[in-house]
Amino acid sequence: MNITPFIRSIKLNGGTFYTFSSASEDLTFTLSNSKKKFSFSKFALLNIPILGRPDNGQNYIQLNAIPGAYTQYGSSITGDLNSKLAESFQNYCLNFETMLTAREEYNADALNTVSERVFFKWLKETGAMRFREATVNELSSTSFGSRFVEEDSSATYSKIVKYLGDINIINNLKNRFNSYTEVYIHVPTSHGDTANVLFNAVDDENYYPGIRLTNDPLDPLNDEYVFGRNYDDTHPAGLDFHGHWDSDGTFNDFWSHTGSAFVEYPDSNFKWWYDLAVDSSFFTDPNGFNNAANEDFAIGDDPNVGVNLSNVKVKRSKLDGISVEFNPAIYTNIASDLNVKNFGEYNSSAYAKNFEFNAVLIYYDIYDPLNLADRATNLFGILFLDNVDPNSTGGGLIPTLPKIKPNELIQSNGNAYAFKLNLKFDATAETAGVEVSINDYNTLSLELYIDALNKLNKSSKLLEENIHLTSDLSSDLQNLKELVETTETADEFLSRLEILEQKFEDAENVFLNNENIINLLERNYLEITNIYRNVTTVDMSYNLNVITEGDGINIDRNTRNNVRINNSRQSFTIKTNPKKSIETDFEHTENTFSYIHQMLPFDNYLRITDGIANVPYDVDRDIILYVNDETESWRKGQRMRLSFENGLDLSNTNGNFNFYIYTDALDVLNKGFIYSSEIAVITYTQFEEKNNKPVIEIICLNPETFEFVIDIF
């Protein structure tokens, strides 16, 4: 019989791990003679957002945004947030999952479970996750079908899924005291985040659009409680176990945003995101799983009346069936880069940035060892790394861990993390449990282990190289032996040398005694001397073709026997298109706009065209200009001018930003990384002093030490 499991509250010390019920079905494959196998395979790092009421549409977790939770908590949540978060996970996630697997038509033999889709539905129903459809810059081919990404990071949205990785080390430990499975999760120093994580909307026989699940037990007193539990049961951890249903309570407090205001749905014409209001019910989205649009809803008092804390407003995503896409071939940045083949290399590439996280999703694979194509990746459980710390202004936040990627440009160090989960499986449900161990030494141990493997690999390569070298030396030695054994004797060499010496002496005597040769040489010498002195009738002409054009030099040969050298240099060397746009020509990252200007001979010119007439372009991150002097080096007195067609506003509602200029593409200064020489940092205040349209002129004083002066006018 399917019963919604009871869980404990979030622990105040250490991590808290919750397992999904569907995983127990797949675990039976490891305990039976089934041809299917179970193996931990993937993990994802999450940044669970703030728990509380948003003031400007932020994607906070509002536990009471779900109607069943609103029935229990009202418009404001009080009490211990660690217990409330656990109640929401138990009464929505685990309850919904249990009711799905309890359906008569549920196919337990299907490879894909419903756990992951239920988990992400929980997050988006609380207002924590929103999505948009992936673009061609994110999805490698439309042949894969539609894929989705989270909304772009902004003042009102912070992405939740930060990193995807592989579980590479699993150990089964058994002794006379205990037996458990150790699962190691490692985030290397070299890694940053997984840029633009893709999601798929999965529709199958166990989870599809339009499902309605209603709790209808024999005893009507139990219908408000989670599936399979009685109203008079006692929760061992003291948590409330009323179901947090999608549809619950009276239906005259529901509002939908239409046009410019919220409109209330009366009982007689109820139509929220589902069409039919039924007590104690869960729904999947009735209109399909490929719509990533958002809609605004409210529960409680009139949300149109100013600041009203007697209601809950939520921006809800319509997307359903949400699952993380773990196929690297679907990611444009991986498929289009020959140097990136998997998530490990992707997370080490230039696309990866620093990030923070506070939770870990653990995944496993179910597969047929005789047919590896018959495989599915399912969600096993979630590890909350810390408890919820309450805020003084209301709500709370799970503290985050910062993941820093090393930066060669600014020479900053990175960090790494490792977590070990001890998973104990027991046939008795009451005593089954999961132990979580997070040790400081794991990261060091794993990195030492990886270093040892790398050194062993290098040793193997060196051994192979030495074997080839020894073989080559042996071959050379054999050739030398053959040469010595087949060469004629030293007496024969001496005899041949004496013959050659005699021939040279005879030739010298003939040359010195030949008066005709000597007279001819003296005559030629005299003629050449007369030509140089211009005392002969011989006319001389010069080969003017050896004079060629160069940078800034034109050669005029229109006059016979005459060459005119003209200076063609202008004030600036102009590219085919010296005008560049931040929007279209600069590279965009999360924190910067950057552009590489190829150095040209003589003076250089670059003009940035963004903005419109008299309205400068609003910048929302720092701007970096790299001057590439790899093929054309700086010269003393050379200058480069930057101008702005409409101006840049570096200080606006997005924040305060600066304009950076770097050079030394060949690392002439030997700092260990390219573009190590900082030419200038032009601050937003300097832009403001020039009405956001400064003219920046860079003059090289010493190209060897990269000494410059900057004029701004």
Number of C-alpha atoms within 10 A of each C-alpha: 4 14 15 22 18 21 20 18 20 23 17 12 9 13 18 20 23 20 19 21 22 23 19 12 11 25 15 14 16 13 10 10 9 10 11 20 19 18 16 21 19 21 23 20 24 23 21 25 23 22 25 22 24 18 10 8 15 20 28 25 27 28 30 28 28 23 28 27 27 23 18 15 15 18 22 17 20 11 7 13 22 20 20 21 19 20 26 24 20 27 27 28 24 28 28 29 23 23 21 23 20 16 12 7 10 14 14 14 9 12 17 23 27 26 26 25 23 24 23 20 25 21 22 23 23 24 25 28 28 25 21 18 19 19 15 11 11 20 25 19 16 11 8 10 9 15 23 26 23 21 19 15 10 10 11 14 18 20 22 23 25 20 25 24 20 20 18 12 14 16 11 11 11 10 7 5 5 8 15 18 18 19 22 22 26 21 24 20 18 19 25 29 26 25 22 24 22 23 21 21 21 17 16 12 10 17 20 17 16 14 14 16 18 17 21 16 15 8 9 11 12 18 22 24 23 29 28 18 20 17 15 8 9 12 12 9 11 12 18 19 24 25 29 32 29 25 21 21 18 12 23 16 17 25 27 21 17 12 7 7 11 17 17 25 16 13 13 8 12 16 17 16 18 18 10 13 18 18 19 24 22 25 18 23 20 16 14 16 20 19 17 20 13 15 14 16 22 23 25 21 18 17 24 14 7 7 9 13 13 13 21 26 24 28 22 24 22 23 26 27 25 23 23 23 18 20 10 17 16 20 25 17 21 21 17 12 10 8 11 17 15 17 21 18 15 24 24 20 20 12 15 21 22 16 19 20 23 22 25 23 20 24 21 20 21 22 20 16 12 9 9 10 9 12 16 15 23 26 26 24 21 21 19 21 24 21 23 22 17 17 12 7 7 12 21 20 20 21 19 17 15 15 21 20 23 19 15 13 13 9 12 10 12 17 16 19 20 19 20 20 20 21 19 15 16 12 7 8 9 7 9 11 16 16 15 19 16 17 11 11 11 18 22 13 12 19 17 12 12 12 12 12 12 12 12 12 12 12 12 12 12 12 12 12 12 12 12 12 12 12 12 12 12 12 11 12 12 11 12 12 10 11 11 10 9 9 9 10 9 9 9 9 11 10 10 11 11 10 10 10 10 10 10 10 11 10 10 10 10 10 13 10 10 10 11 9 11 12 11 10 11 10 11 10 11 10 14 12 13 13 14 10 9 12 10 12 8 9 7 8 6 7 7 11 8 7 10 10 12 10 10 13 12 15 15 11 13 9 8 6 10 9 14 10 13 12 11 11 14 10 10 15 17 16 13 6 8 13 17 16 13 18 13 9 14 17 14 15 14 14 11 17 20 20 18 15 16 14 22 20 17 20 21 22 20 18 16 18 19 21 19 11 10 10 13 20 20 16 21 19 20 19 23 19 18 22 21 21 17 15 12 12 17 26 17 15 14 18 21 20 18 15 18 21 17 18 25 24 22 27 20 12 9 13 11 16 20 19 21 17 19 19 24 24 19 17 15 17 16 10 13 13 18 19 22 21 21 15 23 16 15 18 16 19 16 18 21 16 11 13 13 21 20 21 15 16 17 21 20 20 17 14 15 13 11 18 14 18 12 17 11 14 12
